[in-house]
Every structure is written in structure tokens, then in C-alpha cells.
Amino acid sequence: MAALALAPVAAGAVTVGGHELLPLSLWEELRSTSAAPLTVSPSATLSDLLDGTVAALFMPRYLNAAELRQAKARGVTLHPFTFAYDALAVTVSDRDPRRQITRAEARRLAADGAVEFTRLSLFRADPRGRKIIPVDGLLPTLPAIEGRSYPFIQGLYLYTNGLPTGETLAVIHYLTGAGARKSILRHGMIPGH
């Protein structure tokens, strides 16, 4: 999955690269209510964050050991901020007769391509002939995500190159604070902080 990146574009503005990580409607809400103006631009990579091309990078996972070693080798200290959690819904074709699945079956069948893990917030925006099936009897509902009883939950992270400052810090405060909470909840995710 692609990452989103923030880069300063002008005094008081922050550019958000790509829009694959969150539903576009959530970014539209964030853009209209954020403390700093947000602008959409193409996706960036970890290398862009490490060399300072972008001020921050949104990712749907923790960085792995090799990526952390790469940062350390460049003398960069990366700081992660968890701004939301999203369920990875187990989806199948609308024509699939399965009515539910176990956690172990979901992992095995996903490796075979028979089922897919789909971020719930993105699935709601575009189901494309697929349906969600319960895992161990649980659907990815907000209470199941909040209570951590649903087995497949993914953190959404914002990484910065060093401690954030200025407009990037303002965006982090917004994303991890009360300002974005309603938008994040409205899109079926739970706030990270």
C-alpha cells in the first residue's frame, strides 16, 4: 500500500502526498478543518522522508527493522505518531457462499487469494462486488475495533524525520487530537490517541 507524505509548500501550508491511505472524503474533511492548510500531491517514499524532501510520511504499518537501520545509517531519528486504527475486513466475492471464517482460515485463504484483507474505511467507500464475512463470529464493528476483540486491526501512522515543528506539528496535533476525532470515527476507524 502506498504511503502519504507531508511536505511544506509555503509558509503556513503542508502538502499531503497521495490519498490511498485514507478515504478521500476523510482527507476532504481534514483539509477543511485542519489547523494548517493541507494540499494533495503524489505519494512519497521513505527515502523522501529520510533525505528531507518531505516533512512527514503516513504509513499503514510500523517500519520494519531494515527500514529503521536505513534511517539510523543516515543519522535520522524517525518519530511515529498513531493517529487512527482501522479494521482489516475479510472480504469475499458477493457470489461466495461462505458465511463466516476462522482467523486461521482467513490467513491461509488470503495467502491463496481466496479471500482478501480490505481496510474497512476503504471498503465502505467502494465495495466493488465484495462482501464482508465474520471472523470467528465477529464483524469489524466500531465496538469490536475499540474493544480489540476483532482479530485484524491495523494502525495508521505518521512518521516524522526528527521531532516535528511548525505546520507539520500543527497537523499532528490536529490528527491526534479532538479536531479529527469525529471525522475518524465517522469513517469507521478509531482515533489513535
Secondary structure as the mmCIF struct_conf table of DSSP 4:
data_model
#
loop_
_struct_conf.conf_type_id
_struct_conf.id
_struct_conf.beg_label_comp_id
_struct_conf.beg_label_asym_id
_struct_conf.beg_label_seq_id
_struct_conf.end_label_comp_id
_struct_conf.end_label_asym_id
_struct_conf.end_label_seq_id
STRN STRN1 LEU A 4 ALA A 10
TURN_TY1_P TURN_TY1_P1 ALA A 11 GLY A 12
STRN STRN2 ALA A 13 GLY A 17
BEND BEND1 HIS A 19 LEU A 22
HELX_RH_AL_P HELX_RH_AL_P1 LEU A 24 THR A 33
BEND BEND2 ALA A 35 ALA A 36
STRN STRN3 LEU A 38 SER A 41
HELX_RH_AL_P HELX_RH_AL_P2 LEU A 46 LEU A 50
TURN_TY1_P TURN_TY1_P2 ASP A 51 GLY A 52
BEND BEND3 THR A 53 ALA A 55
STRN STRN4 ALA A 56 MET A 59
BEND BEND4 PRO A 60 ARG A 61
HELX_LH_PP_P HELX_LH_PP_P1 TYR A 62 ASN A 64
HELX_RH_AL_P HELX_RH_AL_P3 ALA A 65 ALA A 73
TURN_TY1_P TURN_TY1_P3 ARG A 74 GLY A 75
STRN STRN5 LEU A 78 SER A 93
TURN_TY1_P TURN_TY1_P4 ASP A 94 ARG A 95
STRN STRN6 ILE A 101 ILE A 101
HELX_RH_AL_P HELX_RH_AL_P4 ARG A 103 ASP A 112
TURN_TY1_P TURN_TY1_P5 GLY A 113 GLY A 113
BEND BEND5 ALA A 114 VAL A 115
STRN STRN7 GLU A 116 ARG A 119
HELX_RH_AL_P HELX_RH_AL_P5 LEU A 120 ALA A 125
TURN_TY1_P TURN_TY1_P6 ARG A 128 GLY A 129
STRN STRN8 ARG A 130 ILE A 132
STRN STRN9 VAL A 135 VAL A 135
TURN_TY1_P TURN_TY1_P7 ASP A 136 GLY A 137
STRN STRN10 LEU A 138 LEU A 138
HELX_RH_AL_P HELX_RH_AL_P6 LEU A 142 GLU A 146
TURN_TY1_P TURN_TY1_P8 GLY A 147 ARG A 148
BEND BEND6 TYR A 150 PRO A 151
STRN STRN11 ILE A 153 ASN A 161
BEND BEND7 GLY A 162 LEU A 163
HELX_RH_AL_P HELX_RH_AL_P7 GLY A 166 LEU A 175
TURN_TY1_P TURN_TY1_P9 THR A 176 THR A 176
BEND BEND8 GLY A 177 GLY A 177
HELX_RH_AL_P HELX_RH_AL_P8 ALA A 178 ARG A 186
TURN_TY1_P TURN_TY1_P10 HIS A 187 GLY A 188
STRN STRN12 ILE A 190 PRO A 191
#
